Amino acid sequence: MRVIELLTGDHLYMRQMVAKLQGWLKPLDAPRVAEAITFFEEFADLAHQRVEDEVVFRHLASAGAPGQPLRVMTREHELSRQYLAAAKSALPAAIHNDPEARTHVTENLSAFAALLGLHMKKEELVLFPLLEKKTAQSDEELYAEAVAARRVTTSDARYRELKLMAERAEHRKLGTAVVHMDASQPERTALVERKKPATNIGNVPEARTLTSEHHEHPATREPSHASHAGSASHAGGAPPSVGRVLYDDGNHQDLLLHDFTRGLSVQANVYLIIRGRAGIILDPGGPKVYPNVFEETRANLGGGHLRHIFLSHQDPDIGTSLNSWLMDTGATAWVSRLWTRFLPHFGIDRLLADRLRPIPDEGMVLDFEGADIVFVPAHFLHSPGNFQLYDPVSKILFSGDLGASVGVDDLQVTDFDAHVPQMIGFHKRYMASGRSLRAWAKMVRELDIRMIAPQHGAIFEGESLVSKFIDWCENLETGTDLFDNLYKLPSKATQGGSLDPEMD
């Protein structure tokens, strides 16, 4: 598609200038930084982001695309403008070597560069596939609108000049991947000495900053302002999140991260709970999504630390990336005691195995920064060693595979009866028995549940939907209840089914 080619081409020049800018920040080269600010104001904002705001986002909204990704990206456009404006206001004093002004320029532009890197990757992984899905095969009309919108603020001649400005950037390379170093972070000693990271994290800052005790990730801060410019600095509070906020009281957040699954992989929800400056991630997925899930986790945690990894059971979509998480963070992983000897087959290094902790069959209560996190037994739903996580602060039950739905684009259930067809096949085939479901329903009615958030598909929010779902589970026949017709020897005529067993 020509529109995607146009925006992807812009990314190339923006990444070149980001690399150039980061080289000018430490030590601060104020005159050259002024050139970079001009580029980002005119090229990244007035040209590239204008096309997205005025043409692409409106087109997607009119085509019925989900509103949440567009709102997040619009917010990030606004935040990037604030960073640039704050840096620009402090630049005159920085040129005259005012130390406070130089600090503000460096902080705001480091934050801007980190945010822009996250944002471009999000466009490539979320926005562009959405645009392909919601746009006719020929996008000539949309492309013409995009070019016309850009020409309102940036002439063709100026557009070419800005590209030439970016092309003078120098890159630091690791293999064939461009590595953009985070200029706001000092060098660190690796937790585990390796020549290369376990996975290719691409254009993101050094992975081990997730474990830093002292440094806030710049992409999650509000812009800081130099006092000489007459602006008050940001007073603090929780950093703006990158994913969808399920709960936020200022100190305690429950977040749904973006879905980075592609191709044949089953859709999966990854959740992050943040309390103060500590985090616990739930069912973080496999190696293909690890770089992006890690990046978004890092952005949401800011300068905080990932303390815990919760694995509801042993499936590959749950935690095949576990070794990378253990190597790149100091977190402790929790899983049913049945699986602690099996998960090492996913490639967990011997030196990290002591951070894989067993959950007893009866469950447990974890002290998480002064708040309780409850590991709720849900055995045989569907795994024989299966747990759900209940957060008493947010009153959210993270239910793992129970409640999963197939082929659902919506983030939230609105009509329970209409949603049942998306759940029924999966539950009848994967959940072990109606007896297990009835025991589960009796148990969870003792909890104060505001929301049920499964690992696949849409979320149930509100007392009515939560009650309907529990009642539905209690009366469902599944698994061994239905197996009379499945325990038969196959005939020669038996053929393979679809890739999705629940759809057969």
N, C-alpha and C positions, 0 to 999 in steps of 0.2 A: 504493500500500500504506500502511495506517495506521501501521505501525511506522516506515517510512521517513519519513512525514510528521512523526511525533513527533520522531524524531532530527534531521531537517532543521530543524524549528522550534527545537529546542534550540541548533543551530548559530547561528541568527540572534542569539539572546541572548548566546551565548558570544562571538561576534565583536564585538558591541557592547561587551561588558565588556573584551575585549582592547584595543580602541581606546581605551577610557577609561583602562585601566591604563597603557598606554604614555604617555599624556599626563601621568600622575602620577609617572612614574619620573625624569624629567629636567626640572626638579629634583625630587628625591624628596619627595613629599607623604605622609608616613608614615601619618597618620590615615586618609586616603582609600585608601591602599594596603591598610590593614587591612580595609577594607570589601570591596575586590576579592578579597583572599585568602579571606574568608568566603564570597563568592559562588562562587568556583571550587571551594572545598572542598565546599560543600553542593550546588551546582547541577551543575558540570561533573563532579565525582567521585561524590558520593553519589547523585546522581540519574541523570545521563546515562551516565556510564561504568559505573555499577552495572547499568543495563539492558543494556548491551552485554556486560559480563562474565558476568552471571548468566543472561541470556535469549538474546540474539542470537548470541553466539559459541557457546554450547552447542547452540543450534538448528542453526547452520551445520555444526558438527562432526558432529552426529548425521545430518545430511543428506548427508554425504560431501564437504563443501567442502574445498579444499586447506588444509592446516594452516599453511603458512608465513605467509600474510597475517594469520591470526588470532594467531599467536605474536608477530609483529612489533607488531601493534596492542596486544596485552596488555602487551608490554614497554614500549611508549610510555606506556600508562596508568600503569605502575609508576614510570617515570622522571618523569612529570609530578607524581606525588604527592611524589617526593623533592625536586623543585624547590620545591614549595609548602611542604613541611615545613622545608626549609633556610631559606627566606625568613622563615617565621613564627617560627622560633627566634631569628633575628637582629633581628626587628622591635622588641621592647621597647627594646633598646639604641639602635636607629636612631631611635626616637621621641625619645630623649634626646640625639640628635645625635652619637652615637659614629660617627666617620668610617668605621672598618672595617666596622661593622655596616651602615651605609648602603650601602656598596659591595656587601656580600654580598646585601642585599635586592635591590638593583638588578640585579646580575648574575643571580641565580637567577630573578627574575621576568621579566627580559628573555629568558632562555633558555626559561622556561616558555611565554611568549607565542609565541615563534617555533616551538617544538615543537607547541603546540596548533594553530597555523595550518596547519602541515604535516599534522598528524594529521587535522584536519577535512576538508581537501581529499582526503586519502587515503581517508577514509570515503566521501566523495561519489563518488570515481572508481573505487574498488575494492570497498569493503564493500557499498554499497547495490546496485550491479548484481549482485553475488554473492548478496545476500539475495533479490532479485527472481527470480533464476534458480533458487534452491534452495527457494523457498517456494510453497505452493499459492496459487491465485488469490485465495482468501479467507484473510486473515490475522487474522481477528477473535480467534481463540484466542491467537495469538502476541501480539497487541496487548494483550489482557487480562493475559497473563503479564507483559508489559513494564510496564504501569501498576501492577500489584500489586507488582512488584519495586521500583519507584521509591517506592511508598507505605510500604515497610518503613522507609525512612530519611528520606523527605521527604514531609510531608503535602501535600494539595492546596493548602491555604491558604498554606503556606510556599513551595511551588512558584510560586504566583502572586506572592508578595512578591518572590521572587528575580528573576522576570521584570521586574517593575516597577523593581527596582534597576538592571537592565541597560539598560532603555529610556531612562534618563537620559543615556546615553552620547552624546557628540558625535563626529561623523565628519569626517574630512578627505577630500574627494572629488576624483577626477580623472575628468572626464566623468561616467559613471554608475556607475563601479566604486568600491567602497570600498577605499581604500589604507591598509593598516596599516603605519605606519612602524616600523622596527626601532630601538627607543630605545637599544639598546646600540651602535649604529654612528654615528660622526660623519658630517657631511656630506663628500661627495667630489666631485672634479672628474670629469666624465664623460670616457670615452675618446674618444667622438665626440659632439659637441654635437647634441642632438636635443630637440625639444619634448616628444615622447612616445617611449616605448620602441618598438622594432621590432615587438614582439608584446605583447599584453595579458597581463601576468604576474599580474594579479588580486591576491589577498590575500597576496602574498609580499613580503619585503623587497626593497630596491633591488637590481637585477640586478648592478650593477657591484661589489658586495661580493665577488663571486667572484674579482676580481683584486686584492683588498686584500692588502698585504704584512704587515699588522700586526694584523688583527682576526680572532679565532676566531668562527665562527658559533655562536651560543649554543645552537641546537637540538641540537648534537652533543656538548656538554660534559656531564660528570657534574655534579651540583649542587656548588657551592662552599659551604663552611660557615664561619661566623664562629668565630674561635678562642675567643672568650669563651663560646661555647656548649659548649665542650669537645669539638668534633668536629675531626678532622684533615681538611685539604683534600685534594681528589682529587690523587693522585700523578702523573697524566698517563697516557700510553699512547694507543693509537689510539681515536678517538671511536667510539661505537656506530654501526653502519651502519644505513641505512634500507632497503636492498634485501637480497638474499640474498648471503651471504658464500660465495664459492667457494674463497678462500684468504686466510689472514691469519697472518703471523708476527710481528705487532706493529709492523713498519715497512712492510711491503709487503702490500697488499690487492688482490684481484681480486673485483669485485662484479658481480652481475647486478641491474640496477635493475628497478623495477616496470614492467609492461607497461601503457602508457597508451593503446594503440591502441583505437579504437572504430569502430563502424559497418562500412563496407565496407573499411576499411583492413586490410591483411594484418597478422597478428600479428607482432611483431618484438621481439627481445631486444636491449637496449642494455647494454653492459658498460662498467665504469669501473675502471681500474687506478690505485691510489694508492700512491705510494712517498714516505715521509716526509710532506711537505706539498705534494706535486705530484701532478697527475693527468693521465691520458690517457683520453679517452672514445672509444669505438668505435662507428661507425655510429649517430649520435645521432638519425636520423630526420628527419621533416618538420615543417612549421610547426604542425600541429595538436597534436603532442605536445610541442613545444619548451618551452612554459612549465612543464610538469610535470617533464619530464626535466631541465631547467635547475634547477628548484627542488630536486629530489632530488640532483642532482650537487653543488649548492652545500651542501646539508646534510651530505653525506658528506665533502666536502673540508674542512669546518670553516673555519678561517682560511687554508687552503692555496690553491693557485693551479692553474687548469687550464692545463697547458703545451702539450698536443698534442691534436689531433683526428685520428683515423684513419678514413679512408673506404676500405672494401674495394673498392668499385667505384662506378659512376655512377648506380645506380638511384635513383628518387625516394624510396623508403623508407629510403635510406642517409643522405642528407645535404641534402635540400632546405631544411633549416633552417640551412644553413651560414652564411649571411650574418648571421643573428642571433647565432650563436655567436661569429663573428669580431668583431662590433660590441660584444658584451657581455662579452667576455673578451679577454685578450691572447694567446690560444693560436695556435699554428701548425697548419695543416691539411695532412695528407699524403694524396696520392692518386696513382694511376698517372699517368705523364706523358701518357698518351693522353687524359686527361680534363681536364687543367688549362685547356684552351681551351673546353671545353664547360660546365664547372660555372658559369662566370659567367652563363650563361643562367638559372640559379636566382636571379639577382638580386644577385650579389656586388658590393658597392660598389668603385669604382675604387681608393679609398684603402686598401682592405683586401686587394687582390689580391696584394700582395707576401708575404702570410702564407699563401698557397696554394702548397705546395711539391710538386714532382714526385718520385715514386718511380721509379727506373730499372727497366727490365724485369727485370733480374736480382735485384731486391730490394735490401735494405740492412739494416744494423744501426744502430739508433738508441740513442744514449747517453741513458738516462732516469735522471737522478739517481744516476749511478754504476752502474746495472745495464743490461744489454743488453735491448733489445726488437727482435725480428727481424721484418721485413716479408718474408714468405715468398711467392714467386711462385706463383700459382694461376691462370694465364691460361687463358681459355676455360672456367672453372668458376665461373660461367658466362660472365662478361664477358671480352672480349679483353684488357682491362687490369684484371686482378683480383689482389688480394693478400689473404693471411691474416696474422694477427698471432700470433706465438709468444712467450710469456713464459717464459724459461728459469727464472725464480725459482719460479713456481707450477707450471711444466710444463704449462701450458694452451695448447692451440692454438685460437685463435678463428677458426673456419673460414668465416665469412661464410655464403653460401648453400649451400655444400657441407655436407650433413648435415641440411638443413632438413626439417622434417616439417610436415604439414598436419592441422589438426583435432585437435591434441594438447593436453590440459589439464595433463598431468603435466610437472613441471619436469625430470625425470630419467628416462632410459631404464632399465628394469629387465629386460625380456625383449627381446633384440635381434630375434629372429625375429618376435615379435608386433608389433614396431615397424616392420618393413620395409614393410608396406602403407601406412603413413603417409608414407613417403619415396619410394616407387618411382615414382609418377606424376610428381612434381615433378622428380626427377633425370632420368628418361628424356626429359622435354620440355625442360628448361632447361640441362642440362649438355651441352657441345658434342659430346663424343665419348668413346668408351671409351679411345682413345689418350691423351687428356689425363688421364683418370683414372688410367691405368696409370703414366704419368710422375709424377703427383702422389704416388701410393702409394709408388713407389720412393724418392722424395725424402724424404717425411715419416717413413719408417721410420728415417732417420738421426737423428731427434729423439727425445728422451726425453719422451714425452707421457703425462701422467697423466689428462688430460681433454680432450675435444673439445667446444667450445661453439659451436654454429651460431647464425646470426642469427635463425632461426625455429625454434620448437618445442623439443624436449627435448634435454638435454645427455647426452653419453656420458662416464661416469666409471669409471675403473678399467682395468687392463691388458687384461682380457678383452674388455670392450665396445669399447675403443679398437681393439684388434686385429681384432675382428670387423667393425667399420665399415670399416677400411682394406682388409681382404680383400674385403669386399662391393663397395666402389668399384672395386677392381682388376679385378673380373670382370664389371662392369656394361656393358651395351651401351646407349648413350644418343645423343641428338642425331642427328648425321649418320649414325650406324650404322643408324638406323631410318627414314631419310627417303625411301626408295623410294616409299612410299605417300603422301607429303605433297606431292611436287612434281608435282601434276596441276592442270590448269586447273579452276576451280570450275564447277559447273553451275548453272543457274538455281534448281534445287531446294535448293542449299546454303543452310542457315540459320545464324544466329549461334548460338554455343554459350553455355556458362555464363560467369559472371564469373571463374572460376578455370580457366585453360587446362589446368593440370595435372590437373584433375578431369574433363575431357572424355574 
